[in-house]
């Protein structure tokens, strides 16, 4: 007889039972390698999500959940995991997918609890450290996130999400050479990420390197023309160079108020009182 799905046997499912999941949105400007997804206002129960045992192919469902994670379909991955039998759900592979889906759905604290046991698994150690670091950073604990992220890239220098998060950590500490190194490695690991390129531009703008920041924001928008944080940041980088008219070109009516305020504030900081 096929073993039944007992969700309570995994730390992932235990976390899910106590959660009521609401819609989450993307983190503004500094994307830590995770995206939000829209979700229903109520959590599906195991009974609702579980088809007949004979209809579930655990390997196929787990592989599909991994593909969903790659495409940022975190809620769909979550739903697939509910179909797995307990012995499969307890595997490091399924637990890692569980942690990634929780993190992607904005449940950083619960994701952290699922990542932590995976530190002892040789196959998932570096990725678990990366996930813990990002979760801690999302929770605002920079001091605890930093050693996890540094350990992650020490174990696997290809983890671009950890490098991206480290760039933010070093920005907060004004360790500019370290943040630049981190962002460059993140971009090298994922050159098609508009969010990471935008983050690098943010770092450059914090340093007062406005022409370079402008170039980074333009590059981010070349990758993703709809990335709103990059659009806003590009206007600010132009304003910091005194190019106020350019900064305000092409404004949509709904964005005009915020943009005018931001550009005016930058002009005030620059001492351009007439322009402000």
VEXPA-98835 format. One record per residue (C-alpha): x, y, z. Coordinates in Angstrom, 1 decimal. Example, Ala and Ser with C-alpha at 12.3 -4.5 7.8 and 13.67 -1.06 7.14 Angstrom:
REM VEXPA-98835
@px 12.3 | py -4.5 | pz 7.8
@px 13.7 | py -1.1 | pz 7.1
//
This chain:
REM VEXPA-98835
@px 0.0 | py 0.0 | pz 0.0
@px 1.2 | py 3.5 | pz -0.8
@px 2.2 | py 5.5 | pz 2.2
@px -0.3 | py 8.3 | pz 2.9
@px 0.7 | py 12.0 | pz 3.0
@px 1.1 | py 13.1 | pz 6.7
@px 2.1 | py 16.7 | pz 6.5
@px 2.8 | py 17.1 | pz 10.2
@px 5.9 | py 14.9 | pz 9.8
@px 7.9 | py 17.8 | pz 8.2
@px 8.9 | py 21.1 | pz 9.7
@px 7.7 | py 22.7 | pz 6.5
@px 4.2 | py 21.5 | pz 6.9
@px 4.2 | py 22.3 | pz 10.6
@px 5.1 | py 25.9 | pz 9.7
@px 2.3 | py 26.0 | pz 7.1
@px -0.4 | py 24.8 | pz 9.5
@px 0.0 | py 27.8 | pz 11.7
@px 0.2 | py 30.4 | pz 8.8
@px -2.6 | py 32.4 | pz 7.2
@px -1.0 | py 33.5 | pz 3.9
@px -1.7 | py 36.9 | pz 2.4
@px -0.5 | py 38.5 | pz -0.8
@px 3.1 | py 39.7 | pz -0.7
@px 4.9 | py 42.1 | pz -3.0
@px 8.5 | py 42.5 | pz -4.3
@px 11.0 | py 44.1 | pz -2.1
@px 11.5 | py 47.6 | pz -3.4
@px 14.8 | py 48.5 | pz -5.1
@px 17.0 | py 45.9 | pz -3.3
@px 15.8 | py 42.5 | pz -4.6
@px 17.5 | py 39.8 | pz -2.6
@px 17.0 | py 37.1 | pz -5.1
@px 13.5 | py 36.4 | pz -4.2
@px 10.2 | py 37.5 | pz -5.7
@px 6.7 | py 37.7 | pz -4.2
@px 3.7 | py 36.1 | pz -5.7
@px 0.0 | py 36.7 | pz -5.4
@px -1.8 | py 34.2 | pz -3.2
@px -5.3 | py 33.4 | pz -2.1
@px -6.4 | py 34.8 | pz 1.3
@px -6.8 | py 31.4 | pz 2.9
@px -4.4 | py 28.5 | pz 3.1
@px -5.4 | py 25.3 | pz 1.4
@px -5.6 | py 22.3 | pz 3.7
@px -3.7 | py 19.1 | pz 3.1
@px -7.0 | py 17.4 | pz 2.4
@px -8.0 | py 20.0 | pz -0.2
@px -4.7 | py 19.9 | pz -2.0
@px -4.2 | py 16.1 | pz -2.0
@px -5.4 | py 14.1 | pz -4.9
@px -5.9 | py 10.3 | pz -4.7
@px -2.6 | py 8.6 | pz -3.7
@px -2.6 | py 6.5 | pz -6.9
@px -2.6 | py 9.7 | pz -9.0
@px 0.5 | py 11.3 | pz -7.5
@px 3.9 | py 10.7 | pz -9.0
@px 6.2 | py 12.0 | pz -6.3
@px 9.3 | py 12.4 | pz -8.5
@px 7.4 | py 14.2 | pz -11.2
@px 5.7 | py 16.5 | pz -8.6
@px 9.0 | py 17.3 | pz -6.9
@px 10.8 | py 18.0 | pz -10.2
@px 7.9 | py 20.2 | pz -11.3
@px 8.1 | py 22.1 | pz -7.9
@px 11.8 | py 22.8 | pz -8.6
@px 10.9 | py 24.2 | pz -12.0
@px 8.3 | py 26.4 | pz -10.3
@px 10.9 | py 27.7 | pz -7.9
@px 13.1 | py 28.6 | pz -10.8
@px 10.2 | py 30.6 | pz -12.4
@px 9.2 | py 32.3 | pz -9.1
@px 5.9 | py 30.4 | pz -8.9
@px 6.3 | py 29.8 | pz -5.2
@px 2.7 | py 29.2 | pz -4.4
@px 2.4 | py 26.6 | pz -7.1
@px 5.5 | py 24.9 | pz -5.7
@px 4.0 | py 25.0 | pz -2.3
@px 0.8 | py 23.3 | pz -3.5
@px 2.8 | py 20.5 | pz -5.2
@px 4.7 | py 19.8 | pz -2.0
@px 1.4 | py 19.1 | pz -0.2
@px 0.8 | py 16.2 | pz -2.5
@px 4.0 | py 14.3 | pz -1.6
@px 4.0 | py 11.4 | pz 0.8
@px 5.8 | py 11.9 | pz 4.1
@px 9.0 | py 10.0 | pz 3.3
@px 9.6 | py 12.1 | pz 0.2
@px 8.7 | py 15.3 | pz 1.9
@px 11.3 | py 14.5 | pz 4.6
@px 14.2 | py 14.3 | pz 2.0
@px 16.7 | py 17.1 | pz 1.9
@px 15.7 | py 17.8 | pz -1.7
@px 12.1 | py 18.4 | pz -0.8
@px 12.9 | py 20.3 | pz 2.3
@px 15.1 | py 22.7 | pz 0.3
@px 12.2 | py 23.3 | pz -2.2
@px 10.0 | py 23.8 | pz 0.8
@px 12.3 | py 26.4 | pz 2.3
@px 12.7 | py 28.2 | pz -1.1
@px 8.9 | py 28.3 | pz -1.5
@px 8.4 | py 29.7 | pz 2.0
@px 11.0 | py 32.4 | pz 1.4
@px 9.5 | py 33.3 | pz -2.0
@px 6.1 | py 33.6 | pz -0.4
@px 7.4 | py 36.1 | pz 2.2
@px 7.5 | py 33.7 | pz 5.1
@px 11.2 | py 34.3 | pz 5.9
@px 11.0 | py 33.2 | pz 9.6
@px 9.5 | py 29.8 | pz 8.7
@px 11.9 | py 29.5 | pz 5.7
@px 14.7 | py 30.0 | pz 8.2
@px 13.6 | py 27.1 | pz 10.3
@px 13.5 | py 24.8 | pz 7.3
@px 16.9 | py 25.9 | pz 5.9
@px 18.7 | py 25.4 | pz 9.2
@px 18.7 | py 21.6 | pz 9.3
@px 20.0 | py 21.5 | pz 5.8
@px 23.3 | py 23.0 | pz 6.8
@px 24.5 | py 19.6 | pz 7.8
@px 23.7 | py 18.1 | pz 4.4
@px 26.8 | py 18.1 | pz 2.1
@px 24.7 | py 18.5 | pz -1.0
@px 22.7 | py 21.5 | pz 0.3
@px 25.0 | py 23.2 | pz 2.8
@px 26.0 | py 26.2 | pz 0.8
@px 22.5 | py 26.8 | pz -0.6
@px 21.0 | py 26.5 | pz 2.9
@px 23.5 | py 29.1 | pz 4.2
@px 22.5 | py 31.3 | pz 1.3
@px 18.8 | py 30.9 | pz 2.1
@px 19.4 | py 31.5 | pz 5.8
@px 21.4 | py 34.7 | pz 5.1
@px 18.7 | py 36.1 | pz 2.8
@px 15.9 | py 35.2 | pz 5.2
@px 17.8 | py 36.9 | pz 8.1
@px 18.4 | py 39.9 | pz 5.9
@px 14.7 | py 40.0 | pz 5.0
@px 13.9 | py 40.0 | pz 8.7
@px 16.3 | py 42.9 | pz 9.3
@px 19.0 | py 41.0 | pz 11.1
@px 22.1 | py 42.2 | pz 9.1
@px 24.5 | py 41.1 | pz 11.9
@px 23.3 | py 37.5 | pz 11.8
@px 22.9 | py 37.4 | pz 8.0
@px 26.4 | py 38.5 | pz 7.2
@px 28.3 | py 35.4 | pz 8.5
@px 25.8 | py 33.1 | pz 6.8
@px 26.2 | py 34.8 | pz 3.5
@px 30.0 | py 34.9 | pz 3.7
@px 30.1 | py 31.2 | pz 4.6
@px 27.8 | py 30.5 | pz 1.7
@px 30.1 | py 32.1 | pz -0.9
@px 33.1 | py 30.6 | pz 0.7
@px 31.6 | py 27.2 | pz 0.2
@px 30.3 | py 28.0 | pz -3.3
@px 31.5 | py 31.2 | pz -5.1
@px 28.8 | py 30.8 | pz -7.8
@px 25.9 | py 31.6 | pz -5.5
@px 24.9 | py 35.0 | pz -7.0
@px 22.0 | py 35.5 | pz -4.7
@px 24.3 | py 35.4 | pz -1.7
@px 26.7 | py 37.9 | pz -3.4
@px 23.8 | py 40.2 | pz -4.2
@px 22.6 | py 40.1 | pz -0.5
@px 26.2 | py 40.6 | pz 0.6
@px 26.4 | py 43.7 | pz -1.5
@px 23.5 | py 45.2 | pz 0.4
@px 25.1 | py 44.2 | pz 3.7
@px 28.4 | py 45.9 | pz 2.8
@px 26.5 | py 49.0 | pz 1.5
@px 25.0 | py 49.4 | pz 5.0
@px 28.5 | py 49.2 | pz 6.4
@px 29.8 | py 51.6 | pz 3.8
@px 32.4 | py 49.0 | pz 2.8
@px 32.3 | py 50.2 | pz -0.8
@px 35.1 | py 48.1 | pz -2.3
@px 33.5 | py 45.0 | pz -0.8
@px 30.1 | py 45.9 | pz -2.0
@px 31.3 | py 46.6 | pz -5.5
@px 33.1 | py 43.2 | pz -5.6
@px 29.9 | py 41.5 | pz -4.3
@px 27.6 | py 43.1 | pz -6.9
@px 30.1 | py 42.4 | pz -9.7
@px 30.2 | py 38.7 | pz -8.8
@px 26.4 | py 38.7 | pz -8.5
@px 26.1 | py 40.2 | pz -12.0
@px 28.7 | py 37.8 | pz -13.4
@px 26.6 | py 34.9 | pz -11.9
@px 23.3 | py 36.2 | pz -13.3
@px 24.0 | py 38.9 | pz -16.0
@px 20.3 | py 38.8 | pz -17.1
@px 19.0 | py 40.1 | pz -13.7
@px 17.7 | py 43.6 | pz -14.0
@px 17.2 | py 43.6 | pz -10.2
@px 20.9 | py 42.9 | pz -9.4
@px 22.0 | py 45.5 | pz -11.9
@px 19.7 | py 48.0 | pz -10.3
@px 21.1 | py 47.1 | pz -6.9
@px 24.6 | py 47.8 | pz -8.1
@px 23.4 | py 51.2 | pz -9.4
@px 21.9 | py 51.9 | pz -6.0
@px 25.3 | py 51.2 | pz -4.4
@px 27.0 | py 53.5 | pz -6.8
@px 24.5 | py 56.3 | pz -6.1
@px 25.0 | py 55.9 | pz -2.4
@px 28.7 | py 56.6 | pz -3.0
@px 28.0 | py 59.7 | pz -5.1
@px 29.1 | py 58.0 | pz -8.3
@px 26.1 | py 59.4 | pz -10.2
@px 27.2 | py 59.0 | pz -13.9
@px 28.1 | py 55.3 | pz -13.2
@px 24.8 | py 54.8 | pz -11.3
@px 22.9 | py 56.3 | pz -14.3
@px 24.6 | py 53.8 | pz -16.6
@px 23.7 | py 50.9 | pz -14.3
@px 20.0 | py 51.9 | pz -14.1
@px 19.9 | py 52.3 | pz -17.9
@px 21.4 | py 48.8 | pz -18.2
@px 18.8 | py 47.4 | pz -15.8
@px 16.0 | py 49.0 | pz -17.9
@px 17.5 | py 47.6 | pz -21.1
@px 17.1 | py 44.2 | pz -19.5
@px 13.6 | py 44.9 | pz -18.0
@px 12.0 | py 48.1 | pz -19.3
@px 9.2 | py 47.7 | pz -16.8
@px 11.3 | py 47.6 | pz -13.6
@px 9.8 | py 50.5 | pz -11.7
@px 12.6 | py 50.9 | pz -9.0
@px 15.2 | py 51.3 | pz -11.8
@px 13.0 | py 54.0 | pz -13.4
@px 12.8 | py 55.9 | pz -10.2
@px 16.4 | py 55.5 | pz -9.4
@px 17.4 | py 56.7 | pz -12.9
@px 15.5 | py 59.9 | pz -12.3
@px 17.3 | py 60.4 | pz -9.0
@px 20.7 | py 59.8 | pz -10.5
@px 20.0 | py 62.4 | pz -13.2
@px 18.7 | py 64.8 | pz -10.5
@px 21.9 | py 64.4 | pz -8.5
@px 23.8 | py 65.5 | pz -11.6
@px 21.6 | py 68.7 | pz -11.9
@px 19.8 | py 67.4 | pz -14.9
@px 16.4 | py 68.1 | pz -13.6
@px 14.6 | py 68.5 | pz -16.9
@px 15.8 | py 65.1 | pz -18.1
@px 14.9 | py 63.5 | pz -14.7
@px 11.3 | py 64.6 | pz -15.3
@px 10.9 | py 63.7 | pz -18.9
@px 8.2 | py 61.2 | pz -19.9
@px 6.5 | py 61.1 | pz -16.5
@px 3.2 | py 59.2 | pz -16.4
@px 0.5 | py 61.3 | pz -14.6
@px 0.2 | py 58.8 | pz -11.8
@px 3.9 | py 59.0 | pz -11.0
@px 4.4 | py 62.8 | pz -11.4
@px 3.7 | py 63.7 | pz -7.8
@px 6.3 | py 61.4 | pz -6.3
@px 8.9 | py 62.1 | pz -9.0
@px 8.5 | py 65.9 | pz -8.6
@px 8.9 | py 65.6 | pz -4.8
@px 12.0 | py 63.4 | pz -5.1
@px 13.7 | py 65.5 | pz -7.7
@px 12.9 | py 68.7 | pz -5.8
@px 14.3 | py 67.2 | pz -2.6
@px 17.5 | py 66.3 | pz -4.4
@px 17.7 | py 69.8 | pz -5.8
@px 17.3 | py 71.1 | pz -2.3
@px 20.1 | py 68.9 | pz -1.0
@px 22.3 | py 70.1 | pz -3.8
@px 21.6 | py 73.7 | pz -2.9
@px 19.7 | py 74.5 | pz -6.0
@px 17.0 | py 76.3 | pz -4.2
@px 15.4 | py 77.9 | pz -7.3
@px 15.1 | py 74.5 | pz -9.0
@px 13.7 | py 72.9 | pz -5.8
//
